[in-house]
């Protein structure tokens, strides 16, 4: 699971223009990084590619924290 967290933090930092050191499991995607719809779509596409999974739009809307993303990926990756 640590590998998933590390990669998710890298992608969040890259797509939401944040310093990787500032990306914590409890970080709120929309409040802490001002993630807007377009950035979240791009982030979800990068996550799908990085982890070879499909993330339905309704699931992306549930991603509030970095940990939510990690939990979803850990549960659904192949």
Gaussian input, Z-matrix of N, CA and C with variables (Angstrom, degrees):
# hf/3-21g

backbone

0 1
 N
 C     1     B1
 C     2     B2     1     A1
 N     3     B3     2     A2     1     D1
 C     4     B4     3     A3     2     D2
 C     5     B5     4     A4     3     D3
 N     6     B6     5     A5     4     D4
 C     7     B7     6     A6     5     D5
 C     8     B8     7     A7     6     D6
 N     9     B9     8     A8     7     D7
 C    10    B10     9     A9     8     D8
 C    11    B11    10    A10     9     D9
 N    12    B12    11    A11    10    D10
 C    13    B13    12    A12    11    D11
 C    14    B14    13    A13    12    D12
 N    15    B15    14    A14    13    D13
 C    16    B16    15    A15    14    D14
 C    17    B17    16    A16    15    D15
 N    18    B18    17    A17    16    D16
 C    19    B19    18    A18    17    D17
 C    20    B20    19    A19    18    D18
 N    21    B21    20    A20    19    D19
 C    22    B22    21    A21    20    D20
 C    23    B23    22    A22    21    D21
 N    24    B24    23    A23    22    D22
 C    25    B25    24    A24    23    D23
 C    26    B26    25    A25    24    D24
 N    27    B27    26    A26    25    D25
 C    28    B28    27    A27    26    D26
 C    29    B29    28    A28    27    D27
 N    30    B30    29    A29    28    D28
 C    31    B31    30    A30    29    D29
 C    32    B32    31    A31    30    D30
 N    33    B33    32    A32    31    D31
 C    34    B34    33    A33    32    D32
 C    35    B35    34    A34    33    D33
 N    36    B36    35    A35    34    D34
 C    37    B37    36    A36    35    D35
 C    38    B38    37    A37    36    D36
 N    39    B39    38    A38    37    D37
 C    40    B40    39    A39    38    D38
 C    41    B41    40    A40    39    D39
 N    42    B42    41    A41    40    D40
 C    43    B43    42    A42    41    D41
 C    44    B44    43    A43    42    D42
 N    45    B45    44    A44    43    D43
 C    46    B46    45    A45    44    D44
 C    47    B47    46    A46    45    D45
 N    48    B48    47    A47    46    D46
 C    49    B49    48    A48    47    D47
 C    50    B50    49    A49    48    D48
 N    51    B51    50    A50    49    D49
 C    52    B52    51    A51    50    D50
 C    53    B53    52    A52    51    D51
 N    54    B54    53    A53    52    D52
 C    55    B55    54    A54    53    D53
 C    56    B56    55    A55    54    D54
 N    57    B57    56    A56    55    D55
 C    58    B58    57    A57    56    D56
 C    59    B59    58    A58    57    D57
 N    60    B60    59    A59    58    D58
 C    61    B61    60    A60    59    D59
 C    62    B62    61    A61    60    D60
 N    63    B63    62    A62    61    D61
 C    64    B64    63    A63    62    D62
 C    65    B65    64    A64    63    D63
 N    66    B66    65    A65    64    D64
 C    67    B67    66    A66    65    D65
 C    68    B68    67    A67    66    D66
 N    69    B69    68    A68    67    D67
 C    70    B70    69    A69    68    D68
 C    71    B71    70    A70    69    D69
 N    72    B72    71    A71    70    D70
 C    73    B73    72    A72    71    D71
 C    74    B74    73    A73    72    D72
 N    75    B75    74    A74    73    D73
 C    76    B76    75    A75    74    D74
 C    77    B77    76    A76    75    D75
 N    78    B78    77    A77    76    D76
 C    79    B79    78    A78    77    D77
 C    80    B80    79    A79    78    D78
 N    81    B81    80    A80    79    D79
 C    82    B82    81    A81    80    D80
 C    83    B83    82    A82    81    D81
 N    84    B84    83    A83    82    D82
 C    85    B85    84    A84    83    D83
 C    86    B86    85    A85    84    D84
 N    87    B87    86    A86    85    D85
 C    88    B88    87    A87    86    D86
 C    89    B89    88    A88    87    D87
 N    90    B90    89    A89    88    D88
 C    91    B91    90    A90    89    D89
 C    92    B92    91    A91    90    D90
 N    93    B93    92    A92    91    D91
 C    94    B94    93    A93    92    D92
 C    95    B95    94    A94    93    D93
 N    96    B96    95    A95    94    D94
 C    97    B97    96    A96    95    D95
 C    98    B98    97    A97    96    D96
 N    99    B99    98    A98    97    D97
 C   100   B100    99    A99    98    D98
 C   101   B101   100   A100    99    D99
 N   102   B102   101   A101   100   D100
 C   103   B103   102   A102   101   D101
 C   104   B104   103   A103   102   D102
 N   105   B105   104   A104   103   D103
 C   106   B106   105   A105   104   D104
 C   107   B107   106   A106   105   D105
 N   108   B108   107   A107   106   D106
 C   109   B109   108   A108   107   D107
 C   110   B110   109   A109   108   D108
 N   111   B111   110   A110   109   D109
 C   112   B112   111   A111   110   D110
 C   113   B113   112   A112   111   D111
 N   114   B114   113   A113   112   D112
 C   115   B115   114   A114   113   D113
 C   116   B116   115   A115   114   D114
 N   117   B117   116   A116   115   D115
 C   118   B118   117   A117   116   D116
 C   119   B119   118   A118   117   D117
 N   120   B120   119   A119   118   D118
 C   121   B121   120   A120   119   D119
 C   122   B122   121   A121   120   D120
 N   123   B123   122   A122   121   D121
 C   124   B124   123   A123   122   D122
 C   125   B125   124   A124   123   D123
 N   126   B126   125   A125   124   D124
 C   127   B127   126   A126   125   D125
 C   128   B128   127   A127   126   D126
 N   129   B129   128   A128   127   D127
 C   130   B130   129   A129   128   D128
 C   131   B131   130   A130   129   D129
 N   132   B132   131   A131   130   D130
 C   133   B133   132   A132   131   D131
 C   134   B134   133   A133   132   D132
 N   135   B135   134   A134   133   D133
 C   136   B136   135   A135   134   D134
 C   137   B137   136   A136   135   D135
 N   138   B138   137   A137   136   D136
 C   139   B139   138   A138   137   D137
 C   140   B140   139   A139   138   D138
 N   141   B141   140   A140   139   D139
 C   142   B142   141   A141   140   D140
 C   143   B143   142   A142   141   D141
 N   144   B144   143   A143   142   D142
 C   145   B145   144   A144   143   D143
 C   146   B146   145   A145   144   D144
 N   147   B147   146   A146   145   D145
 C   148   B148   147   A147   146   D146
 C   149   B149   148   A148   147   D147
 N   150   B150   149   A149   148   D148
 C   151   B151   150   A150   149   D149
 C   152   B152   151   A151   150   D150
 N   153   B153   152   A152   151   D151
 C   154   B154   153   A153   152   D152
 C   155   B155   154   A154   153   D153
 N   156   B156   155   A155   154   D154
 C   157   B157   156   A156   155   D155
 C   158   B158   157   A157   156   D156
 N   159   B159   158   A158   157   D157
 C   160   B160   159   A159   158   D158
 C   161   B161   160   A160   159   D159
 N   162   B162   161   A161   160   D160
 C   163   B163   162   A162   161   D161
 C   164   B164   163   A163   162   D162
 N   165   B165   164   A164   163   D163
 C   166   B166   165   A165   164   D164
 C   167   B167   166   A166   165   D165
 N   168   B168   167   A167   166   D166
 C   169   B169   168   A168   167   D167
 C   170   B170   169   A169   168   D168
 N   171   B171   170   A170   169   D169
 C   172   B172   171   A171   170   D170
 C   173   B173   172   A172   171   D171
 N   174   B174   173   A173   172   D172
 C   175   B175   174   A174   173   D173
 C   176   B176   175   A175   174   D174
 N   177   B177   176   A176   175   D175
 C   178   B178   177   A177   176   D176
 C   179   B179   178   A178   177   D177
 N   180   B180   179   A179   178   D178
 C   181   B181   180   A180   179   D179
 C   182   B182   181   A181   180   D180
 N   183   B183   182   A182   181   D181
 C   184   B184   183   A183   182   D182
 C   185   B185   184   A184   183   D183
 N   186   B186   185   A185   184   D184
 C   187   B187   186   A186   185   D185
 C   188   B188   187   A187   186   D186
 N   189   B189   188   A188   187   D187
 C   190   B190   189   A189   188   D188
 C   191   B191   190   A190   189   D189
 N   192   B192   191   A191   190   D190
 C   193   B193   192   A192   191   D191
 C   194   B194   193   A193   192   D192
 N   195   B195   194   A194   193   D193
 C   196   B196   195   A195   194   D194
 C   197   B197   196   A196   195   D195
 N   198   B198   197   A197   196   D196
 C   199   B199   198   A198   197   D197
 C   200   B200   199   A199   198   D198
 N   201   B201   200   A200   199   D199
 C   202   B202   201   A201   200   D200
 C   203   B203   202   A202   201   D201
 N   204   B204   203   A203   202   D202
 C   205   B205   204   A204   203   D203
 C   206   B206   205   A205   204   D204
 N   207   B207   206   A206   205   D205
 C   208   B208   207   A207   206   D206
 C   209   B209   208   A208   207   D207
 N   210   B210   209   A209   208   D208
 C   211   B211   210   A210   209   D209
 C   212   B212   211   A211   210   D210
 N   213   B213   212   A212   211   D211
 C   214   B214   213   A213   212   D212
 C   215   B215   214   A214   213   D213
 N   216   B216   215   A215   214   D214
 C   217   B217   216   A216   215   D215
 C   218   B218   217   A217   216   D216
 N   219   B219   218   A218   217   D217
 C   220   B220   219   A219   218   D218
 C   221   B221   220   A220   219   D219
 N   222   B222   221   A221   220   D220
 C   223   B223   222   A222   221   D221
 C   224   B224   223   A223   222   D222
 N   225   B225   224   A224   223   D223
 C   226   B226   225   A225   224   D224
 C   227   B227   226   A226   225   D225
 N   228   B228   227   A227   226   D226
 C   229   B229   228   A228   227   D227
 C   230   B230   229   A229   228   D228
 N   231   B231   230   A230   229   D229
 C   232   B232   231   A231   230   D230
 C   233   B233   232   A232   231   D231

   B1=1.4646
   B2=1.5278
   B3=1.3218
   B4=1.4680
   B5=1.5315
   B6=1.3373
   B7=1.4617
   B8=1.5208
   B9=1.3281
   B10=1.4633
   B11=1.5256
   B12=1.3177
   B13=1.4671
   B14=1.5253
   B15=1.3110
   B16=1.4664
   B17=1.5241
   B18=1.3245
   B19=1.4686
   B20=1.5316
   B21=1.3195
   B22=1.4682
   B23=1.5260
   B24=1.3196
   B25=1.4722
   B26=1.5242
   B27=1.3359
   B28=1.4640
   B29=1.5298
   B30=1.3303
   B31=1.4620
   B32=1.5234
   B33=1.3181
   B34=1.4669
   B35=1.5272
   B36=1.3225
   B37=1.4608
   B38=1.5260
   B39=1.3167
   B40=1.4626
   B41=1.5278
   B42=1.3158
   B43=1.4678
   B44=1.5238
   B45=1.3143
   B46=1.4651
   B47=1.5279
   B48=1.3254
   B49=1.4571
   B50=1.5226
   B51=1.3314
   B52=1.4650
   B53=1.5218
   B54=1.3061
   B55=1.4615
   B56=1.5226
   B57=1.3195
   B58=1.4655
   B59=1.5240
   B60=1.3159
   B61=1.4595
   B62=1.5316
   B63=1.3273
   B64=1.4676
   B65=1.5293
   B66=1.3220
   B67=1.4634
   B68=1.5302
   B69=1.3164
   B70=1.4702
   B71=1.5285
   B72=1.3338
   B73=1.4706
   B74=1.5275
   B75=1.3190
   B76=1.4684
   B77=1.5275
   B78=1.3282
   B79=1.4669
   B80=1.5236
   B81=1.3222
   B82=1.4604
   B83=1.5291
   B84=1.3154
   B85=1.4591
   B86=1.5268
   B87=1.3118
   B88=1.4662
   B89=1.5208
   B90=1.3088
   B91=1.4661
   B92=1.5200
   B93=1.3369
   B94=1.4631
   B95=1.5267
   B96=1.3412
   B97=1.4652
   B98=1.5198
   B99=1.3216
   B100=1.4557
   B101=1.5265
   B102=1.3405
   B103=1.4619
   B104=1.5222
   B105=1.3058
   B106=1.4592
   B107=1.5239
   B108=1.2840
   B109=1.4718
   B110=1.5340
   B111=1.3239
   B112=1.4631
   B113=1.5255
   B114=1.3203
   B115=1.4571
   B116=1.5298
   B117=1.3380
   B118=1.4646
   B119=1.5232
   B120=1.3187
   B121=1.4669
   B122=1.5268
   B123=1.3147
   B124=1.4661
   B125=1.5259
   B126=1.3188
   B127=1.4652
   B128=1.5251
   B129=1.3124
   B130=1.4708
   B131=1.5269
   B132=1.3217
   B133=1.4660
   B134=1.5322
   B135=1.3196
   B136=1.4702
   B137=1.5296
   B138=1.3344
   B139=1.4642
   B140=1.5249
   B141=1.3238
   B142=1.4652
   B143=1.5276
   B144=1.3185
   B145=1.4548
   B146=1.5321
   B147=1.3155
   B148=1.4691
   B149=1.5244
   B150=1.3346
   B151=1.4653
   B152=1.5277
   B153=1.3306
   B154=1.4577
   B155=1.5261
   B156=1.3356
   B157=1.4636
   B158=1.5191
   B159=1.3170
   B160=1.4611
   B161=1.5233
   B162=1.3221
   B163=1.4626
   B164=1.5264
   B165=1.3318
   B166=1.4687
   B167=1.5347
   B168=1.3234
   B169=1.4639
   B170=1.5221
   B171=1.3285
   B172=1.4686
   B173=1.5301
   B174=1.3217
   B175=1.4689
   B176=1.5236
   B177=1.3270
   B178=1.4664
   B179=1.5254
   B180=1.3214
   B181=1.4639
   B182=1.5242
   B183=1.3276
   B184=1.4654
   B185=1.5302
   B186=1.3226
   B187=1.4623
   B188=1.5276
   B189=1.3017
   B190=1.4635
   B191=1.5284
   B192=1.3329
   B193=1.4642
   B194=1.5248
   B195=1.3024
   B196=1.4639
   B197=1.5304
   B198=1.3155
   B199=1.4649
   B200=1.5186
   B201=1.3300
   B202=1.4744
   B203=1.5251
   B204=1.3140
   B205=1.4664
   B206=1.5318
   B207=1.3264
   B208=1.4713
   B209=1.5232
   B210=1.3189
   B211=1.4656
   B212=1.5262
   B213=1.3286
   B214=1.4582
   B215=1.5276
   B216=1.3122
   B217=1.4571
   B218=1.5229
   B219=1.3240
   B220=1.4617
   B221=1.5266
   B222=1.3124
   B223=1.4569
   B224=1.5330
   B225=1.3286
   B226=1.4737
   B227=1.5147
   B228=1.3206
   B229=1.4713
   B230=1.5254
   B231=1.3033
   B232=1.4746
   B233=1.5038
   A1=110.79
   A2=116.68
   A3=120.20
   A4=110.70
   A5=116.95
   A6=120.25
   A7=110.99
   A8=116.15
   A9=120.49
   A10=109.31
   A11=116.97
   A12=120.79
   A13=110.70
   A14=116.89
   A15=120.79
   A16=110.88
   A17=116.53
   A18=120.40
   A19=111.17
   A20=116.80
   A21=120.37
   A22=109.74
   A23=117.29
   A24=120.45
   A25=110.69
   A26=116.94
   A27=120.81
   A28=110.57
   A29=115.90
   A30=119.87
   A31=112.50
   A32=116.71
   A33=120.21
   A34=109.54
   A35=116.44
   A36=120.38
   A37=110.92
   A38=116.21
   A39=120.93
   A40=112.30
   A41=117.51
   A42=120.70
   A43=113.95
   A44=117.30
   A45=119.72
   A46=111.48
   A47=115.35
   A48=122.75
   A49=112.59
   A50=114.39
   A51=121.29
   A52=108.29
   A53=115.48
   A54=119.69
   A55=107.49
   A56=116.27
   A57=119.87
   A58=111.87
   A59=117.08
   A60=121.41
   A61=111.52
   A62=117.25
   A63=121.91
   A64=112.95
   A65=116.90
   A66=120.84
   A67=108.74
   A68=115.39
   A69=122.78
   A70=108.90
   A71=117.64
   A72=119.61
   A73=113.23
   A74=116.64
   A75=120.60
   A76=113.20
   A77=117.21
   A78=120.36
   A79=110.51
   A80=115.87
   A81=122.44
   A82=108.03
   A83=115.31
   A84=120.92
   A85=112.57
   A86=117.72
   A87=119.20
   A88=112.97
   A89=118.03
   A90=120.06
   A91=112.79
   A92=117.03
   A93=120.10
   A94=112.99
   A95=116.83
   A96=120.10
   A97=113.02
   A98=116.29
   A99=121.59
   A100=111.56
   A101=115.38
   A102=120.96
   A103=110.65
   A104=116.18
   A105=121.76
   A106=108.44
   A107=116.36
   A108=122.47
   A109=111.75
   A110=117.58
   A111=120.55
   A112=111.22
   A113=117.20
   A114=120.33
   A115=111.07
   A116=116.10
   A117=119.60
   A118=111.52
   A119=116.61
   A120=120.21
   A121=109.54
   A122=116.54
   A123=120.02
   A124=110.93
   A125=116.72
   A126=120.87
   A127=110.13
   A128=117.27
   A129=119.53
   A130=110.69
   A131=117.63
   A132=120.94
   A133=110.21
   A134=117.07
   A135=120.80
   A136=110.70
   A137=116.64
   A138=120.83
   A139=110.55
   A140=116.37
   A141=120.21
   A142=110.74
   A143=115.88
   A144=120.22
   A145=111.37
   A146=116.78
   A147=120.84
   A148=112.59
   A149=116.15
   A150=119.76
   A151=113.15
   A152=117.19
   A153=122.70
   A154=111.40
   A155=114.94
   A156=121.33
   A157=108.92
   A158=115.26
   A159=121.29
   A160=107.00
   A161=115.72
   A162=120.99
   A163=107.97
   A164=117.48
   A165=119.77
   A166=111.18
   A167=115.71
   A168=121.04
   A169=112.54
   A170=117.02
   A171=119.67
   A172=111.63
   A173=117.45
   A174=120.41
   A175=110.50
   A176=116.81
   A177=121.27
   A178=109.69
   A179=116.41
   A180=120.74
   A181=112.44
   A182=117.43
   A183=121.77
   A184=112.12
   A185=116.98
   A186=120.52
   A187=109.95
   A188=116.74
   A189=121.50
   A190=110.84
   A191=115.96
   A192=120.26
   A193=110.07
   A194=115.26
   A195=121.28
   A196=108.95
   A197=117.77
   A198=121.18
   A199=111.39
   A200=118.52
   A201=120.94
   A202=110.72
   A203=115.95
   A204=120.93
   A205=109.98
   A206=116.19
   A207=121.18
   A208=110.64
   A209=117.00
   A210=121.15
   A211=110.98
   A212=116.23
   A213=119.86
   A214=110.48
   A215=117.27
   A216=121.02
   A217=111.09
   A218=117.50
   A219=120.77
   A220=110.94
   A221=116.51
   A222=121.51
   A223=112.41
   A224=117.43
   A225=120.98
   A226=116.51
   A227=118.74
   A228=118.30
   A229=109.73
   A230=114.03
   A231=121.03
   A232=111.74
   D1=-27.63
   D2=179.39
   D3=-62.31
   D4=-38.05
   D5=178.13
   D6=-62.82
   D7=-39.54
   D8=178.24
   D9=-63.57
   D10=-46.61
   D11=-179.99
   D12=-59.68
   D13=-45.01
   D14=-178.68
   D15=-60.24
   D16=-46.72
   D17=-178.25
   D18=-68.24
   D19=-40.75
   D20=178.20
   D21=-61.68
   D22=-44.19
   D23=178.86
   D24=-59.60
   D25=-41.76
   D26=178.82
   D27=-61.30
   D28=-45.90
   D29=-178.03
   D30=-68.61
   D31=-39.65
   D32=177.23
   D33=-62.15
   D34=-45.85
   D35=179.76
   D36=-60.15
   D37=-43.57
   D38=-178.07
   D39=-67.17
   D40=-46.72
   D41=-172.93
   D42=-85.98
   D43=-19.40
   D44=179.17
   D45=-111.42
   D46=14.82
   D47=175.71
   D48=48.95
   D49=56.10
   D50=178.68
   D51=-123.85
   D52=157.42
   D53=173.59
   D54=-74.92
   D55=133.54
   D56=-177.70
   D57=-56.19
   D58=-34.31
   D59=179.74
   D60=-64.15
   D61=-23.87
   D62=-179.94
   D63=-85.86
   D64=-9.42
   D65=-178.01
   D66=-87.62
   D67=109.39
   D68=-178.63
   D69=-114.76
   D70=160.15
   D71=177.43
   D72=-55.30
   D73=-33.31
   D74=-177.50
   D75=-90.07
   D76=-0.76
   D77=-179.58
   D78=-60.34
   D79=133.10
   D80=178.19
   D81=-87.38
   D82=121.66
   D83=-174.58
   D84=-58.99
   D85=-44.83
   D86=-176.02
   D87=-85.19
   D88=-33.78
   D89=-177.80
   D90=-84.00
   D91=-48.24
   D92=-176.39
   D93=-75.38
   D94=-33.22
   D95=-175.37
   D96=-116.79
   D97=4.56
   D98=178.36
   D99=52.85
   D100=39.40
   D101=179.28
   D102=-65.94
   D103=118.35
   D104=178.01
   D105=-98.55
   D106=172.14
   D107=-174.91
   D108=-52.46
   D109=-48.35
   D110=-177.68
   D111=-62.31
   D112=-44.71
   D113=179.48
   D114=-64.04
   D115=-37.99
   D116=179.57
   D117=-67.75
   D118=-36.26
   D119=176.55
   D120=-64.51
   D121=-45.97
   D122=178.98
   D123=-63.48
   D124=-39.73
   D125=177.77
   D126=-63.23
   D127=-45.31
   D128=-178.84
   D129=-63.71
   D130=-37.35
   D131=177.43
   D132=-64.67
   D133=-40.80
   D134=178.41
   D135=-66.24
   D136=-39.02
   D137=177.62
   D138=-64.38
   D139=-42.40
   D140=178.87
   D141=-60.23
   D142=-43.86
   D143=-179.50
   D144=-68.25
   D145=-44.19
   D146=-176.73
   D147=-65.75
   D148=-35.42
   D149=-174.82
   D150=-110.04
   D151=5.11
   D152=178.09
   D153=52.31
   D154=52.32
   D155=177.48
   D156=-134.97
   D157=167.33
   D158=173.79
   D159=-112.37
   D160=128.65
   D161=179.42
   D162=-113.39
   D163=108.36
   D164=178.85
   D165=-61.51
   D166=149.45
   D167=-178.89
   D168=-54.34
   D169=-38.92
   D170=-179.14
   D171=-65.29
   D172=-26.75
   D173=176.24
   D174=-76.54
   D175=-40.22
   D176=178.96
   D177=-58.03
   D178=-39.44
   D179=-179.99
   D180=-64.58
   D181=-20.61
   D182=179.71
   D183=-85.31
   D184=-12.94
   D185=-178.64
   D186=-71.50
   D187=103.02
   D188=178.60
   D189=-101.53
   D190=-38.41
   D191=-178.76
   D192=-122.79
   D193=166.28
   D194=176.24
   D195=-60.79
   D196=-39.48
   D197=179.56
   D198=-62.49
   D199=-36.20
   D200=175.93
   D201=-57.84
   D202=-42.18
   D203=-179.96
   D204=-65.16
   D205=-47.51
   D206=-179.59
   D207=-60.13
   D208=-44.36
   D209=179.77
   D210=-61.14
   D211=-45.32
   D212=-179.69
   D213=-61.84
   D214=-47.94
   D215=-178.41
   D216=-64.18
   D217=-44.09
   D218=-179.91
   D219=-59.80
   D220=-37.50
   D221=-178.51
   D222=-75.98
   D223=-29.72
   D224=-171.73
   D225=-110.91
   D226=-7.02
   D227=-178.12
   D228=-73.86
   D229=155.01
   D230=-176.68
   D231=-82.71

